[in-house]
Amino acid sequence: MPRRFTAKRAIDAAILEARRADDPDAEPMPHWTFHDLRRTVTTGLAKMGVHPHVADALLNHKSGTITGVAAVYNRHAYLDERRRALEAWEAHVLALAEGKVMTGNVVPMTRPGVQTARG
């Protein structure tokens, strides 16, 4: 069996274990793929103002937004820009996990009986 399926099963098992720690009757996560994570990160980075060519470089897209002659001559790896983008994404995810950021489609997740700043 390809390694990615083994990794996916391990992640699914860890997610289910975490969900069942809060609710013994919790169901497994609905179907998702690793590409869902890539899409979520890319969309989030765009929303945060990260330029598309930097996001393409993070995803290792060789034929991204820089194409044609520009792709032939532009050999910059965007390492500093990629690092800053990932640091910004890290801060965003940590803030979400700590309940410090509310967006339109994010529901705060807490353990039963735990008070948050929002109630």
PLY file of the C-alpha trace (Angstrom):
ply
format ascii 1.0
element vertex 119
property float x
property float y
property float z
element edge 118
property int vertex1
property int vertex2
end_header
0.00 0.00 0.00
1.40 3.45 -0.89
2.79 5.40 2.03
0.36 8.31 1.61
-2.59 6.04 2.39
-0.85 4.76 5.51
-0.19 8.36 6.63
-3.79 9.33 5.88
-5.12 6.44 7.96
-2.83 7.42 10.84
-4.02 11.03 10.72
-7.67 9.92 10.51
-7.14 7.67 13.56
-5.54 10.53 15.53
-8.40 12.89 14.61
-10.99 10.32 15.67
-9.14 9.70 18.95
-9.11 13.44 19.68
-12.79 13.76 18.80
-13.69 10.80 21.01
-11.78 12.30 23.92
-14.51 14.96 23.94
-17.38 12.75 22.79
-17.13 8.94 23.04
-19.80 8.63 20.33
-18.02 10.95 17.87
-17.97 9.82 14.26
-14.90 9.87 12.00
-14.25 13.03 10.01
-16.14 13.22 6.73
-14.08 12.38 3.64
-11.07 14.66 3.12
-7.80 14.48 1.21
-4.35 16.00 1.51
-5.27 18.26 -1.43
-7.98 19.75 0.79
-5.19 20.91 3.09
-3.23 22.39 0.18
-6.35 24.19 -1.05
-7.15 25.50 2.44
-3.64 26.83 2.98
-3.43 28.43 -0.47
-6.82 30.09 -0.06
-5.93 31.28 3.43
-2.60 32.69 2.27
-4.35 34.56 -0.55
-6.82 35.99 1.95
-3.84 37.10 4.06
-2.33 38.94 1.09
0.39 36.46 0.08
1.18 36.82 -3.61
0.11 33.89 -5.81
3.65 33.21 -7.07
4.81 32.77 -3.46
1.95 30.35 -2.72
2.79 28.48 -5.94
6.39 28.18 -4.78
5.22 26.81 -1.42
3.15 24.18 -3.22
6.11 23.40 -5.47
4.10 24.27 -8.57
6.59 24.54 -11.40
4.08 26.04 -13.84
2.34 28.51 -11.56
1.58 32.18 -11.98
5.01 32.98 -13.41
4.95 31.55 -16.92
6.44 32.08 -20.34
9.55 34.20 -20.67
9.30 35.35 -17.05
9.54 31.74 -15.89
12.64 31.24 -18.04
14.46 34.25 -16.65
13.10 34.49 -13.11
15.05 31.90 -11.11
14.43 33.49 -7.71
13.40 30.84 -5.15
11.39 33.29 -3.00
12.79 31.66 0.15
12.37 34.71 2.39
8.85 35.33 1.06
7.93 31.67 1.54
9.28 31.72 5.10
7.27 34.86 5.93
4.13 33.32 4.39
4.53 30.13 6.43
5.19 32.10 9.60
2.03 34.14 8.99
0.06 30.93 8.36
1.48 29.40 11.54
0.39 32.45 13.56
-3.08 32.27 11.99
-3.52 28.54 12.75
-2.26 28.96 16.32
-4.65 31.86 16.87
-7.51 29.72 15.55
-6.52 26.84 17.82
-6.41 29.19 20.81
-9.81 30.67 19.93
-8.37 34.12 19.30
-9.58 34.48 15.71
-13.16 34.24 14.59
-14.03 34.03 10.92
-17.36 33.51 9.25
-17.06 29.74 8.93
-14.96 28.80 11.97
-16.72 27.47 15.06
-14.74 27.64 18.31
-13.99 24.16 19.64
-13.73 23.69 23.37
-13.99 20.78 25.74
-17.28 20.55 27.65
-17.20 22.65 30.80
-14.27 24.82 29.65
-14.99 28.54 29.68
-13.59 30.71 26.91
-13.33 34.48 26.55
-16.46 34.28 24.39
-18.52 32.40 26.93
0 1
1 2
2 3
3 4
4 5
5 6
6 7
7 8
8 9
9 10
10 11
11 12
12 13
13 14
14 15
15 16
16 17
17 18
18 19
19 20
20 21
21 22
22 23
23 24
24 25
25 26
26 27
27 28
28 29
29 30
30 31
31 32
32 33
33 34
34 35
35 36
36 37
37 38
38 39
39 40
40 41
41 42
42 43
43 44
44 45
45 46
46 47
47 48
48 49
49 50
50 51
51 52
52 53
53 54
54 55
55 56
56 57
57 58
58 59
59 60
60 61
61 62
62 63
63 64
64 65
65 66
66 67
67 68
68 69
69 70
70 71
71 72
72 73
73 74
74 75
75 76
76 77
77 78
78 79
79 80
80 81
81 82
82 83
83 84
84 85
85 86
86 87
87 88
88 89
89 90
90 91
91 92
92 93
93 94
94 95
95 96
96 97
97 98
98 99
99 100
100 101
101 102
102 103
103 104
104 105
105 106
106 107
107 108
108 109
109 110
110 111
111 112
112 113
113 114
114 115
115 116
116 117
117 118
